[in-house]
Amino acid sequence: MLYNAYQTFSDLMDPLRMASRATRSALTSRALASPGFSRLASTALLRSFSAACGLMADTRLTHERPPYGFKTVMVGNREVEVVEEAADVTPFGTLLHFKKEVQTSQPRILLVAPLSGHFATLLRGTLATLIPENDVYVTDWHNARDVPLADGRFGFDEYVSHVIRFLEKIGPGAHVLAVCQPCVHALAAIALMAEAGNPATPHTMTLMAGPIDTRVNPTKVNELATSRPIEWFERNLIATVPGRYPGAGRRVYPGFVQLTAFMSMNMDRHVNAHIDLFAHLVRQELPKADAVRKFYDEYFAVLDLTAEFYLETVSNVFQQHLLAKGELTVDNRRVNPAAIRRTALLTVEGERDDICSVGQTLAAQELCKGIKPMRKRHHHQAGVGHYGVFSGSKWQKQIYPVVKHFILAND
């Protein structure tokens, strides 16, 4: 019922969006064609009407991955072409390689992206910083509503198995950089690889703003996860994909539900952002309007998670704290972070992170007892919230240099 109700509402809104788009286009065309109408269109009333049409036309959810948009990057003083190449593909994800032709070898990095309602393109700012100086791969997760039931399940264990598979595809000597939610999955994968003596065990792992132990300084997100039994989440937040999509019949945690949860945490901020967008359009401050639009085009691109992945992650990470307590198993193998000896560890946290608070990622340092102290490092970034850890100016100018030097020192 939940998914069908959402889809019905979206279908009903489509004609209104189309009418708004047509009206905005007609106003623009008429203004360009007629000087007299152009003067009329410059009045505050018509500018406001056009801006309102623009908001109605453009404010909507999409369910397809936006483009990453990396065509070229500057490597030193030379512009180099970037080619997106699928290094490996499964029904649930693609190991996407941002391939460049450069004269010197660069560190190979697997960027492990969250699977939490948005596409991996949400890390575009992270990638933009990494790609010029590194040979970068990303876990480009697929929308579960587009994966047929015949392709089977994708749960917590399958995510960990994908990280291992992708590292084996990249080959020995790689580096892992995990952002937010999958820090737990990445640490579990590397622990299993280390214990098995897998030659593709990475040289370094950088865990950024991830919920390694959510018992430390619990946030509102953590409190919500522990406030109800897992059965409540399954009963109230899981829906079935409608028949019009390839994944028809698959049980999912819809991306639109996760987006609603995220927005409710900072609703005033999002309302004010759209008020600002309206004002920019009325005043014809187009660069400012485009910046807000670009952010929300990305933010409103959502993907569905399989029900099993969502429920198992909530249970394993946020309710039972299995990794932190030494009780996590993957494919019937116990995960032992102390087995990691040759992989160096960097943990990164943001001072103002209200999603993954200070101390939750640092907990990995204590769990990884087998790594020598000289090969461990922690970075506490002042003045940033959750997203500031991996995007924005402080990521580029203060956090990335730490990550870069850590990787080069252990490459």
Order of alpha helices (4+ residues) and beta strands (2+ residues): alpha-alpha-alpha-beta-beta-beta-beta-alpha-beta-alpha-beta-alpha-beta-alpha-alpha-beta-beta-alpha-alpha-alpha-beta-alpha-beta-beta-beta-alpha-beta-alpha
